[in-house]
Amino acid sequence: MKHETLLKALQLNSEEKGVSTGQKWSGSGDLISSHTPIDGSFLAKVSTTTVTDYEAVIQSAESAFEEFRKMPAPARGELVRQYGEKLREHKSHLGQLVSLEMGKSLQEGLGEVQEMIDICDFAVGLSRQLHGFTMHSERPGHRMYEQYHPLGVVGIISAFNFPVAVWSWNVALAWICGNVCVWKPSEKVPLCANACQKLMAEVLKENNLPEGISSVINGGADVGKWLAEDHRVALVSATGSTRMGKNVAQRVAARLGKSLLELGGNNAVIVTPEADLDIAMRAAVFGAVGTCGQRCTSTRRLIVHEKVYDQVRDRLAAAYQKIQIGDPLDQSNHMGPLIDTDAVKMYTNALNAASTQGGSFLVKGGVLSGEAYSSGCYVKPAIVEIDHDADIVHQETFAPILYLLKYSGGVEQAIAIQNEVKQGLSSSIISNNILETEAFLSHWGSDCGIANVNIGTSGAEIGGAFGGEKETGGGRESGSDAWKAYMRRQTNTINYSSKLPLAQGIKFDL
């Protein structure tokens, strides 16, 4: 009954249409069921997208783009501002839904909605700053400049771990740039997407704007494939595993489309002899167990110098004894469940692999049982002491497993250990030695898209561009100048003279 009250507050039903072209909802495909990983109880069924449904969505989006692209950017910013206000009104309910459907703590669910609000605020200001550049021409009586134009239809494929925030990072910027968006959320959290879309539908209706500015298509990998292969979709922004991202990238590249990829992370915190260990503990523990280890920026590896290794080891073991695991809607708990039983299998497989590859368990993990953990999705956070070159250490496991690694040389050795994995999203160093921190931030230091000093690997602010290198995909979302990914760049040359000189001094006389 409590679930039903929450769903009703967000205009959700026990049987949801899973295809939206603005205000119109349909969906004639198979039904997928959403269950909460908290106790396994049923939430709702959502219809999936058929090829016919998909075609209607794209046509609606294309039609909306013809009108939306002509609106002044500040007017589009006003649309985003109004959506931000809707989110403020519904923050509590939407944050609860994120926790209910995904399983992260209520504080993190509310924080995710706050990220949505923050990016809306950022985008509103940005809508008056979509600047180009001017440059001097070598030809007399000429001037040159660059400007940016909207791309058209932007496809957004999002992952289960951030059911609403990552979509908002993309859509807020894409909208103020003049694009229309088609969202394919993870099939594991369809209700969160429907709730967001229904709030946006209200804004579109209140402003008498085309419905296709914002659309949702629900379903599995086949629906994502349609987006990736559709030449009418100018940009595909995909967040998820490296395997998924490579598949999307190949399909988009085959038609010479644009892709923006936010993929796997295997993030490390370096703790040097001159670290503040209080800060190191707080950063490492939250980074490792926050969202039950299911963030792309979760701390997977803790690289600790031998001089402070024993202290860090003992303090970590003591801190993990205090972690409360249970219903994420109970704010006394630090950790909720993994997303589903498939994730639990991945977790147990990783622990088994660590054991066979020479790992020693400082904090032994395991699957929790009992009435409070009836969904079968609750696990214990684990800490494994292991060599940095073990195969399992180089893999991303979306679970609360922390690999404790020791180094004995200078900071260069620690940086080399950090950089040896294929992923390159987030990184951190804990040190009060400016020589070490500056080396970490130098061009030969961290090879990640995010490099932090005296904070952890997770918890990025929307003001900075978010993304990583190597198998993380190279995309950038959210702040800074990430908006440029959603626009096409154009160079313009204007001749205001009565002659037509050619560049490079070329002569062409008739």
C-alpha positions in Angstrom: 0.0 0.0 0.0 2.9 2.4 0.8 4.3 1.7 -2.7 0.9 2.4 -4.3 0.7 5.8 -2.5 4.1 6.8 -3.8 3.4 5.7 -7.4 0.1 7.5 -7.4 1.9 10.7 -6.2 4.0 10.5 -9.3 1.1 9.7 -11.6 2.3 6.1 -12.1 0.0 3.1 -12.4 0.3 -0.7 -11.8 0.3 -1.1 -15.6 2.3 1.7 -17.3 2.5 2.5 -21.0 6.2 2.5 -21.8 6.3 4.7 -24.9 5.9 8.5 -24.7 5.8 11.0 -27.5 5.5 14.0 -25.2 2.0 13.9 -23.7 0.8 10.8 -25.6 1.5 7.4 -24.0 1.4 4.1 -25.8 3.3 0.9 -26.1 2.2 -2.3 -27.7 5.2 -4.5 -27.0 5.7 -7.1 -24.3 5.4 -6.1 -20.7 8.3 -5.9 -18.3 7.8 -6.0 -14.6 9.5 -3.7 -12.1 10.3 -5.2 -8.7 12.0 -3.4 -5.9 15.3 -5.1 -4.8 14.5 -4.0 -1.2 12.1 -6.9 -0.6 11.4 -8.2 -4.1 7.8 -6.9 -4.2 6.1 -6.0 -7.4 5.9 -2.4 -8.3 4.3 -2.2 -11.8 4.3 -3.5 -15.3 5.5 -1.4 -18.2 4.9 -2.0 -21.9 7.9 -2.1 -24.2 8.5 -0.4 -27.6 7.8 -2.1 -30.9 9.2 -1.0 -34.2 5.9 0.7 -35.0 6.0 2.5 -31.7 9.6 3.5 -32.3 8.8 5.0 -35.7 6.1 7.1 -34.2 8.4 8.5 -31.6 11.1 9.4 -34.1 8.6 11.1 -36.4 7.2 13.1 -33.5 10.7 14.1 -32.5 11.7 15.2 -36.0 8.5 17.3 -36.2 9.1 18.9 -32.9 12.7 19.7 -33.8 11.6 21.9 -36.7 9.8 24.2 -34.3 12.0 23.9 -31.2 15.3 24.7 -33.1 13.8 28.2 -34.0 13.1 29.2 -30.4 15.7 31.5 -28.9 18.1 29.7 -26.6 17.0 31.7 -23.5 13.4 30.7 -24.3 14.5 27.1 -24.3 16.3 27.8 -21.0 13.0 29.0 -19.6 11.5 25.6 -20.4 14.4 23.9 -18.5 13.9 26.3 -15.6 10.2 25.3 -15.3 11.2 21.6 -15.4 13.6 22.3 -12.5 10.8 23.8 -10.5 8.7 20.6 -11.1 11.6 18.6 -9.8 11.8 20.8 -6.7 8.1 20.2 -6.1 8.5 16.4 -6.4 12.0 15.9 -5.0 10.9 13.9 -2.1 8.6 11.5 -4.0 11.0 11.1 -6.9 14.0 10.5 -4.6 11.9 7.8 -2.8 11.1 6.2 -6.1 14.8 6.1 -7.1 15.6 4.3 -3.8 12.6 2.0 -4.1 13.2 0.9 -7.7 17.0 1.0 -7.8 17.9 0.2 -4.2 20.3 3.0 -3.3 19.9 4.8 0.1 17.3 7.4 0.4 19.9 10.1 0.9 21.5 9.1 -2.4 18.1 9.0 -4.1 17.3 12.5 -2.9 20.9 13.6 -3.9 20.3 12.2 -7.4 17.2 14.4 -7.8 19.2 17.3 -6.5 21.7 16.7 -9.3 18.8 17.0 -11.7 17.8 20.3 -10.2 21.4 21.6 -10.2 21.9 20.8 -13.9 18.7 22.5 -14.8 20.0 25.6 -13.0 23.3 25.3 -14.8 21.6 24.9 -18.1 19.4 27.9 -17.6 22.4 30.2 -17.2 24.2 28.5 -20.1 21.3 29.2 -22.4 22.5 32.8 -22.6 26.1 31.8 -23.1 26.2 29.5 -26.1 29.1 31.5 -27.5 31.2 31.1 -30.6 34.6 32.6 -31.5 35.9 35.4 -33.8 39.2 35.4 -35.6 41.0 37.6 -38.1 41.0 36.8 -41.8 44.1 36.9 -43.9 42.1 38.5 -46.7 41.3 42.2 -46.6 37.6 43.1 -46.2 36.8 39.8 -44.6 35.9 38.6 -41.2 35.6 35.1 -39.8 33.8 33.5 -36.8 32.6 30.2 -35.5 29.1 29.4 -34.3 27.2 26.4 -33.0 23.9 24.9 -34.2 21.7 22.2 -32.7 22.2 18.6 -34.0 18.6 17.4 -34.2 17.4 14.2 -32.5 19.5 13.1 -29.6 19.2 9.6 -28.3 20.0 8.9 -24.6 20.7 5.4 -23.3 21.0 5.4 -19.5 22.0 2.8 -16.9 20.2 1.5 -13.9 22.6 2.9 -11.3 21.6 6.5 -11.8 18.0 6.1 -13.1 17.3 9.9 -13.5 20.4 12.0 -13.0 22.5 11.0 -16.0 19.5 11.5 -18.3 19.1 15.0 -16.9 22.8 15.8 -17.5 22.2 15.1 -21.1 18.7 16.4 -21.7 19.1 19.7 -19.9 22.1 20.6 -22.1 20.6 19.1 -25.3 17.4 21.1 -24.8 19.0 24.5 -24.3 21.1 23.8 -27.4 17.9 23.3 -29.4 17.8 19.5 -29.7 14.9 17.1 -29.0 15.6 14.0 -27.0 14.5 10.3 -27.1 15.3 8.5 -23.9 15.9 4.7 -23.6 16.2 4.0 -19.9 17.5 0.8 -18.4 14.8 -1.9 -18.4 15.6 -2.5 -14.8 14.3 1.0 -13.7 11.5 2.0 -16.1 9.3 3.6 -13.6 11.8 6.3 -12.8 11.9 7.3 -16.4 8.2 7.4 -16.8 7.9 9.6 -13.7 10.4 12.1 -15.1 8.7 12.1 -18.5 5.3 12.8 -17.0 6.6 15.8 -15.2 8.1 17.1 -18.5 4.8 16.4 -20.3 3.2 18.9 -17.9 5.7 21.5 -18.8 5.3 21.0 -22.5 1.5 21.2 -22.2 1.6 24.3 -20.0 3.8 26.0 -22.6 1.9 24.7 -25.7 5.1 23.3 -27.1 5.5 20.3 -29.4 5.2 17.0 -27.6 8.2 15.3 -29.3 10.7 17.6 -27.5 10.9 14.8 -24.9 10.2 11.2 -25.6 10.7 7.8 -23.8 11.1 4.3 -25.3 11.3 1.4 -22.9 12.7 -2.0 -23.7 15.9 -4.1 -23.9 19.0 -4.1 -26.1 17.0 -4.3 -29.3 15.5 -0.8 -28.6 19.0 0.6 -28.0 20.1 -1.0 -31.3 17.4 0.9 -33.2 18.7 4.2 -31.8 22.3 3.4 -32.6 21.6 2.4 -36.2 19.1 5.2 -37.0 20.6 7.8 -39.3 17.9 10.3 -38.1 19.4 10.2 -34.6 22.3 12.7 -34.8 23.9 11.8 -31.4 23.6 8.8 -29.2 24.7 9.3 -25.6 25.2 6.0 -24.0 26.0 5.2 -20.3 26.7 1.7 -19.2 29.3 -1.1 -19.4 32.3 -1.0 -21.7 30.9 -4.0 -23.6 27.6 -2.2 -24.3 29.4 1.0 -25.2 31.7 -0.7 -27.8 28.6 -2.2 -29.4 26.8 1.2 -29.6 30.0 2.9 -30.8 30.4 0.5 -33.7 26.8 0.8 -34.8 26.8 4.6 -34.7 30.2 4.8 -36.4 29.1 2.5 -39.2 26.7 5.3 -40.2 29.2 8.1 -39.4 27.0 9.3 -36.6 28.1 10.9 -33.3 28.3 9.1 -30.0 29.0 10.3 -26.5 30.1 7.4 -24.2 30.3 7.1 -20.4 31.4 3.6 -19.7 33.2 1.4 -17.2 35.3 2.7 -14.3 38.0 0.9 -12.2 38.8 3.8 -9.9 41.7 4.0 -7.5 42.6 6.1 -4.4 46.3 6.5 -3.7 47.2 6.9 0.0 50.8 8.2 0.4 52.8 8.4 3.7 51.9 12.0 4.0 48.1 11.5 3.8 45.6 12.6 6.3 44.2 9.2 7.3 40.9 10.6 8.6 40.2 12.0 5.1 41.5 8.8 3.5 39.1 6.6 5.5 36.1 8.7 4.8 36.9 8.9 1.1 37.6 5.2 0.7 34.7 3.8 2.7 32.0 6.0 1.0 33.6 5.5 -2.4 33.6 1.7 -1.9 30.2 1.1 -0.4 28.1 4.1 -1.5 25.3 2.9 -3.8 26.4 -0.6 -2.8 29.4 -0.2 -5.0 27.3 0.3 -8.1 28.6 3.7 -9.2 30.8 4.1 -12.2 33.0 6.2 -10.0 33.0 3.7 -7.1 36.4 3.1 -5.5 37.6 -0.3 -6.6 41.2 -0.1 -5.6 43.0 1.4 -2.6 46.7 1.8 -3.3 48.5 2.4 0.0 52.2 3.0 0.8 53.8 0.4 3.0 54.6 3.0 5.7 50.9 3.6 6.4 49.5 0.3 5.1 49.0 -1.4 8.5 47.3 1.7 9.9 45.0 2.0 6.9 44.3 -1.8 7.0 43.3 -1.8 10.7 41.2 1.4 10.4 39.4 0.0 7.3 38.5 -3.2 9.0 37.1 -1.3 12.0 35.1 1.1 9.9 33.5 -1.8 7.9 32.2 -3.3 11.1 30.1 -0.2 11.6 28.4 -0.3 8.2 24.6 -0.9 8.5 23.0 -2.9 5.7 19.2 -3.0 5.1 16.2 -1.2 3.7 17.6 1.9 1.9 14.5 3.9 2.8 15.6 3.6 6.5 18.1 6.4 6.8 20.0 4.6 9.6 21.3 2.2 7.0 24.5 2.9 4.9 23.9 0.3 2.2 21.0 -1.1 0.5 20.7 -4.1 -1.9 22.3 -4.8 -5.3 20.0 -4.2 -8.2 19.1 -7.9 -8.8 20.2 -11.4 -8.3 22.3 -11.3 -11.5 24.4 -8.6 -9.8 24.7 -10.9 -6.8 26.1 -13.7 -9.0 28.6 -11.3 -10.5 29.7 -10.3 -6.9 30.2 -13.9 -5.7 32.0 -14.8 -8.9 34.4 -11.9 -8.3 35.1 -13.0 -4.7 35.8 -16.5 -5.9 38.2 -15.2 -8.5 40.0 -13.0 -6.0 40.4 -16.0 -3.7 41.9 -18.2 -6.5 44.2 -15.4 -7.7 46.0 -15.1 -4.3 43.7 -12.7 -2.5 43.3 -12.7 1.2 40.1 -11.4 2.8 40.6 -8.6 5.3 36.8 -8.3 5.5 35.0 -11.3 4.2 32.0 -10.7 2.0 29.0 -12.9 1.4 25.3 -12.9 0.6 23.0 -12.0 3.5 19.9 -14.1 4.3 17.0 -13.9 6.6 13.6 -12.1 6.6 15.1 -8.6 6.3 17.0 -9.7 3.2 14.3 -11.8 1.5 14.9 -10.3 -2.0 18.3 -12.2 -2.1 20.0 -9.0 -3.3 21.8 -8.0 -0.1 25.5 -8.6 0.2 28.3 -7.7 2.7 31.0 -5.3 1.6 34.3 -7.0 1.2 38.0 -6.0 1.4 40.6 -8.1 -0.4 44.3 -7.8 0.1 45.8 -8.8 -3.3 48.6 -8.1 -5.8 47.9 -5.2 -8.2 48.5 -7.4 -11.3 45.8 -10.0 -10.4 43.4 -10.3 -13.3 40.3 -9.7 -11.2 41.8 -6.3 -10.0 41.8 -5.2 -13.6 38.1 -5.9 -14.1 35.1 -3.7 -13.1 32.8 -5.4 -10.7 29.7 -3.5 -9.9 29.6 -4.4 -6.3 31.1 -3.4 -2.9 34.4 -5.1 -3.3 37.5 -3.1 -2.4 41.0 -4.3 -3.5 43.7 -3.3 -1.0 47.0 -2.9 -2.8 50.5 -2.1 -1.3 53.3 -0.1 -2.9 56.8 0.7 -1.5 58.3 3.2 -3.9 57.6 6.9 -4.7 54.4 8.4 -5.9 55.4 7.5 -9.5 55.0 3.8 -8.7 51.6 4.4 -7.2 50.5 6.4 -10.3 51.8 3.6 -12.5 49.7 1.0 -10.6 46.7 3.2 -10.9 47.1 3.8 -14.6 47.7 0.1 -15.6 44.0 -0.8 -15.9 42.1 -0.3 -19.1 39.5 2.0 -17.6 40.1 5.7 -17.0 37.2 7.4 -15.3 38.0 8.7 -11.8 41.1 8.8 -9.6 42.2 10.3 -6.3 45.3 10.9 -4.3 45.3 11.6 -0.5 48.4 13.5 0.4 49.5 16.8 2.1 52.7 16.8 0.0 52.3 19.3 -2.8 55.1 17.6 -4.8 53.1 14.3 -4.8 49.8 16.0 -5.6 51.2 18.1 -8.4 52.9 15.0 -9.9 49.5 13.2 -9.8 47.9 16.1 -11.7 50.7 16.5 -14.2 50.6 15.3 -17.8 52.4 12.2 -16.8 50.2 11.6 -13.7 46.7 10.3 -13.6 45.4 9.2 -17.0 41.8 9.5 -15.9 39.2 12.0 -17.0 38.7 12.9 -13.3 41.7 13.4 -10.9 40.9 14.5 -7.4 43.2 15.6 -4.5 42.2 14.9 -0.9 38.6 13.8 -1.8 37.4 10.4 -3.0 36.6 9.1 -6.5 32.8 9.5 -6.4 30.6 12.5 -5.8 31.3 14.7 -8.8 29.7 18.2 -9.0 27.7 19.2 -12.1 29.8 22.3 -12.7 32.7 20.2 -14.1 32.7 18.1 -17.2 32.2 14.5 -16.2 33.7 11.6 -18.1 36.8 9.4 -18.6 39.4 8.1 -21.0 40.5 4.8 -22.5 37.7 2.2 -22.1 35.6 4.7 -20.3 34.8 6.0 -23.7 36.1 9.6 -23.8 32.7 11.3 -23.5 32.1 14.4 -21.4 28.7 15.4 -19.9 27.3 17.9 -17.4 29.4 21.1 -16.8 32.2 23.1 -18.3 31.9 23.2 -22.1 30.3 19.7 -22.4 27.4 21.5 -24.2 29.4 21.5 -27.4 28.9 17.8 -27.8 25.2 18.5 -28.5 25.9 21.0 -31.3 27.5 21.1 -34.6 30.3 23.5 -35.2 30.3 25.9 -38.2 32.9 28.2 -39.5 31.7 31.4 -41.3 33.6 33.8 -43.5 32.0 37.1 -44.6 33.3 39.2 -47.4 32.2 42.8 -46.9 34.5 44.3 -49.7 33.8 44.8 -53.4 36.6 42.3 -54.3 37.1 38.6 -54.1 40.7 37.8 -53.0 41.5 34.1 -52.6 43.2 32.6 -49.5 46.9 31.6 -49.5 47.5 34.3 -52.2 46.2 32.1 -55.0 45.6 33.9 -58.3 42.7 32.9 -60.5 42.2 35.5 -63.2 39.8 35.0 -66.1 
